[in-house]
Amino acid sequence: MRLRCFAFALCATGLYAQTKTVVENATVRVLDAVDRPHQKTALHKHDFNRVMIYLTPGDLDVTTEDGHTDHQHWKAGDVAWSAAGPLHVSENVGTADLRIIEIEVRKPAPGATPQRNPKLTQWRSILAQQARLRESASARLPQHARAGRPREVA
């Protein structure tokens, strides 16, 4: 049993050596991760949904606890949604490091009401009202040609 705990601790240490926490708070955690070629991760799961941004191209095999393997091919710049999921092991099966920015969404942001500029909101309302008046008036008014362009007459 002690040997298993020691082996797990070594594996976990290896995982953390490849991952750097960039931002962490109660709402989000941002990780800069590097998956080395042909190094399997320990069996783990993700408790939170994540956005994955692949900085380098690569191939990744993700094997779930039941033995199903999902082969994933990523290009530099690919962005993917990764839902929280079951226990799995992942392995970079390419020949180069696979660098990923992982944005872990821990919980929704507090429901604060956005602060709006009342003058700007009022101005937008006036512009929208004027546009509606112009549209309804143009449907009722005759058009006359002047210098090659139609013109509305009131």
C-alpha positions in Angstrom: 0.0 0.0 0.0 2.8 2.4 0.8 4.5 1.6 -2.5 1.3 2.5 -4.3 1.0 5.9 -2.5 4.6 6.6 -3.2 4.2 5.7 -6.9 1.0 7.9 -7.1 2.9 10.8 -5.5 5.7 10.5 -8.0 3.2 10.5 -10.9 1.3 13.5 -9.5 4.6 15.4 -9.0 5.4 14.7 -12.6 2.0 16.0 -13.7 2.4 19.2 -11.7 5.9 19.8 -13.1 4.2 20.0 -16.6 1.5 22.4 -15.5 1.7 26.0 -14.3 -1.2 27.8 -12.7 -1.5 31.3 -14.3 -4.6 32.5 -12.6 -6.7 31.0 -9.8 -9.7 32.3 -7.9 -13.1 31.0 -6.8 -14.6 31.4 -10.3 -11.8 30.3 -12.7 -8.5 28.6 -12.9 -6.1 29.1 -15.9 -3.4 26.6 -16.5 -0.5 26.5 -18.9 0.0 22.8 -19.5 2.7 20.9 -21.4 2.1 17.3 -22.4 5.4 15.6 -23.1 5.5 13.0 -25.9 4.6 9.4 -24.8 4.1 10.2 -21.1 0.8 9.0 -19.9 -0.9 11.0 -17.2 -2.2 9.3 -14.0 -5.8 8.2 -14.0 -7.7 11.4 -13.2 -10.9 13.3 -13.9 -11.9 16.9 -14.4 -14.6 18.2 -12.0 -15.2 21.4 -13.9 -15.9 22.4 -17.5 -13.0 23.8 -19.4 -12.0 25.8 -22.5 -8.9 24.3 -24.1 -6.7 26.5 -26.3 -4.1 24.5 -28.2 -0.9 26.6 -28.7 1.0 23.9 -30.6 -0.2 21.1 -32.9 -0.3 17.5 -31.7 -2.1 14.2 -31.3 -3.6 13.1 -28.0 -5.1 9.8 -27.0 -7.6 10.0 -24.2 -8.5 6.5 -22.7 -11.5 6.3 -20.3 -11.7 3.9 -17.4 -13.8 1.4 -19.6 -10.9 1.2 -22.1 -12.4 3.4 -24.9 -9.7 5.5 -26.6 -10.5 8.8 -28.3 -7.7 9.9 -30.7 -7.7 13.7 -31.0 -5.7 15.7 -33.5 -5.2 19.4 -32.7 -3.8 22.3 -34.8 -2.1 25.3 -33.2 -4.9 27.8 -32.5 -7.7 25.3 -32.0 -10.1 26.1 -29.2 -12.4 23.4 -27.7 -15.0 23.1 -25.0 -14.2 20.2 -22.6 -17.1 19.2 -20.3 -16.3 17.8 -16.9 -16.1 14.1 -17.3 -15.2 10.6 -16.3 -11.9 9.1 -15.1 -9.3 8.9 -17.9 -5.7 8.7 -18.9 -4.3 11.0 -21.6 -1.1 10.6 -23.7 0.5 12.8 -26.2 1.2 10.3 -29.0 3.1 12.9 -31.1 6.8 13.5 -31.3 6.8 17.1 -29.8 5.5 18.8 -26.7 1.8 19.7 -26.8 1.2 23.0 -25.1 -2.3 23.9 -24.0 -3.9 26.8 -22.1 -6.8 25.3 -20.0 -9.4 27.7 -18.6 -11.3 25.8 -15.9 -14.7 27.3 -15.2 -15.3 26.6 -11.5 -18.6 28.4 -11.1 -20.7 31.1 -12.7 -19.7 34.7 -11.9 -21.9 36.5 -9.3 -25.1 37.8 -10.7 -24.2 41.5 -10.6 -26.3 43.8 -12.7 -24.2 45.5 -15.3 -23.8 49.2 -14.8 -25.2 51.1 -17.8 -24.8 54.7 -18.8 -28.4 56.0 -18.6 -27.6 58.8 -21.1 -26.2 56.4 -23.6 -29.2 54.1 -23.2 -31.6 57.0 -23.6 -29.7 58.2 -26.8 -29.9 54.7 -28.3 -33.7 54.7 -27.6 -34.1 58.0 -29.3 -32.2 56.8 -32.4 -34.2 53.6 -32.6 -37.5 55.6 -32.3 -36.3 58.0 -35.1 -35.5 55.0 -37.3 -38.9 53.5 -36.8 -40.6 56.8 -37.6 -38.5 57.2 -40.8 -39.5 53.6 -41.9 -43.2 54.1 -41.2 -43.2 57.5 -42.9 -41.3 56.3 -46.0 -44.0 53.6 -46.5 -46.7 56.3 -46.7 -45.0 59.2 -48.6 -44.6 59.5 -52.4 -41.1 59.5 -53.8 -39.9 62.1 -56.4 -36.8 61.9 -58.5 -34.4 64.7 -58.0 -30.9 64.7 -59.6 -31.2 60.9 -60.3 -31.9 60.0 -56.6 -35.3 59.2 -55.1 -36.3 61.7 -52.4 -39.1 61.6 -49.9 -41.5 64.5 -49.7 -43.6 65.3 -46.6 
